[in-house]
């Protein structure tokens, strides 16, 4: 073999290895299997399955993607996974039945909703100690921290409220009544708006963060689907402020909303009982977790269509993506 051919083979192999090294990976929590499914976003195939704690739900990476935090709800703990080895290396004192959580921009404080105790637990992820526990409404679920880190928002399903928490003092400073059973909250990228889904109410409320006033209440109608099945849960907003995507639960659709005019553009058919969603790093793809059908739907964000279904474990719930 001549030198030119050897050089070609070596550079090709190096290129392939580099491509593999930078492939983005989606981590999916399967709450009935006690596993995570890992999906390569280049090939859109499952490449690994990792055992974790009981009934994993919310999952989130730290800022450098070296650790993955996992709400192991039935173990009453938040597990800390080393991403390089996929080994659980620590547990955090999360309080009972952690459902969702949000990592503060300081990469240290984790705000955790404890559904059984009507509490938000704040944990220092470095020394694994509880900083504070904050009384909120009955059955807390959704959790978000503002981009500037000044406010944390919790939703209480039974009380039907959004609870505003000052992160400097870890005290409750305001409550906002919304429609029945709020499940998820999402800040806009600039931090000026808050979007909150109400599962049983069938609505999404958009609020002005500065004055805490309602800007818009969205309602959804899908031809051929009974209104009772339209149950908004997960919300994702594009960085450029163009779109909002709303997971509509047992309606098996994702609503596409113009995030500036608040007009509903389309409804995209996905798998059964769509829960949560996450963008690929370039926001070209949006992945949805579909609990009952046990799969992930892949949405082409530019063309607003569903391009693929990927089979994962039983009852996929949470999703986080590593660049």
C-alpha positions, -999 to +999 in steps of 0.1 A: +000+000+000+015+033-010+019+063+013-009+083-002-034+055+005-022+051+040-026+088+046-061+087+032-071+058+054-056+074+085-073+108+079-107+091+071-105+071+104-096+102+123-125+121+108-149+093+116-136+091+152-140+129+156-175+128+142-184+100+167-168+120+195-189+151+190-222+134+183-250+148+205-267+123+228-303+124+241-309+108+275-344+096+281-358+085+315-381+054+313-401+055+345-415+019+343-382+003+334-359+022+358-336+030+329-322+057+307-322+052+269-294+069+250-301+082+215-274+093+191-287+124+174-267+118+142-281+084+135-313+088+156-308+053+170-307+040+206-271+033+214-272+023+250-295+015+280-284+024+315-300+012+348-308+039+373-331+043+404-368+036+407-392+056+386-368+081+370-386+112+359-370+146+357-334+147+344-310+176+339-273+181+331-249+203+350-233+232+330-203+213+316-223+181+310-201+160+332-229+151+355-265+141+350-290+146+379-319+121+379-351+123+400-355+087+412-390+094+425-397+061+442-363+060+459-369+095+473-336+107+460-318+126+432-291+105+418-258+120+404-245+102+374-210+105+361-216+110+323-182+096+312-188+063+330-226+062+332-222+053+369-242+067+397-216+083+419-237+101+446-272+108+458-286+142+469-310+147+499-339+156+477-369+152+500-397+127+494-410+119+458-389+143+437-407+149+404-391+178+385-362+201+393-343+230+380-306+239+382-298+275+392-274+293+367-247+292+394-245+254+386-247+247+423-283+251+437-308+225+426-345+234+432-365+202+436-403+198+439-414+172+465-449+161+455-458+142+486-446+169+511-458+201+495-423+214+496-395+228+474-362+215+486-330+235+477-299+214+476-262+224+473-249+199+446-213+204+456-215+194+493-248+176+490-265+195+518-300+209+520-299+247+519-337+253+524-371+238+523-399+261+512-436+254+518-457+256+486-491+243+475-504+207+474-487+183+449-459+205+436-446+194+402-431+219+377-399+238+385-380+265+367-354+291+375-352+324+356-322+330+333-308+356+357-312+332+386-333+356+408-366+338+407-376+301+410-411+291+400-429+260+413-464+247+402-488+230+426-512+207+409-539+205+435-537+241+446-536+253+409-510+279+416-476+292+405-454+299+435-427+326+430-396+321+451-368+347+458-336+326+453-316+351+474-336+345+505-354+312+495-387+327+505-421+326+488-429+361+475-460+357+454-486+332+442-505+332+409-537+313+404-539+295+371-562+268+356-565+234+371-535+211+376-505+231+364-477+207+354-448+226+338-433+261+336-408+275+312-391+309+310-384+326+277-347+329+269-347+366+278-365+359+311-393+384+305-421+358+300-432+327+319-453+300+302-473+277+324-493+246+313-525+235+331-532+199+323-568+195+334-577+231+326-565+225+291-547+258+288-513+275+288-510+308+306-483+333+294-472+358+321-451+390+322-424+382+347-417+418+357-453+426+369-466+390+372-496+398+351-512+375+325-504+384+289-524+356+272-542+324+279-540+298+251-567+273+245-564+243+221-589+227+197-580+197+176-605+183+151-618+149+160-603+149+195-625+154+226-615+185+246-610+164+278-580+147+261-563+179+253-540+182+284-510+205+281-479+194+299-444+201+286-434+234+269-403+244+249-395+278+235-370+285+207-341+307+216-350+332+189-385+337+204-402+324+172-420+293+183-435+277+214-441+240+213-468+225+237-471+188+245-508+180+247-507+147+266-533+121+257-543+142+227-511+128+211-502+161+195-478+189+199-492+224+194-470+248+174-475+284+186-463+317+172-446+329+203-450+366+193-486+367+182-497+337+203-515+322+173-516+284+170-499+275+138-504+238+137-509+205+156-483+178+150-493+141+155-467+123+177-468+092+199-493+083+226-494+104+258-467+130+250-450+143+281-419+164+276-396+177+249-361+189+242-343+206+214-311+194+197-283+218+204-288+236+170-326+235+175-331+218+142-348+189+159-373+186+188-376+153+205-408+143+225-412+116+251-444+096+245-452+076+276-479+051+266-464+042+231-429+039+246-412+059+219-397+093+210-410+114+181-385+135+162-398+169+149-381+188+121-383+224+135-377+242+102-404+222+083-427+216+113-432+179+106-426+147+124-398+127+107-393+096+128-403+075+158-377+059+180-386+030+203-372+033+238-381+018+272-415+017+290-431+050+298-405+075+287-409+107+307-379+131+309-354+141+284-320+159+285-295+163+256-257+164+258-241+184+230 
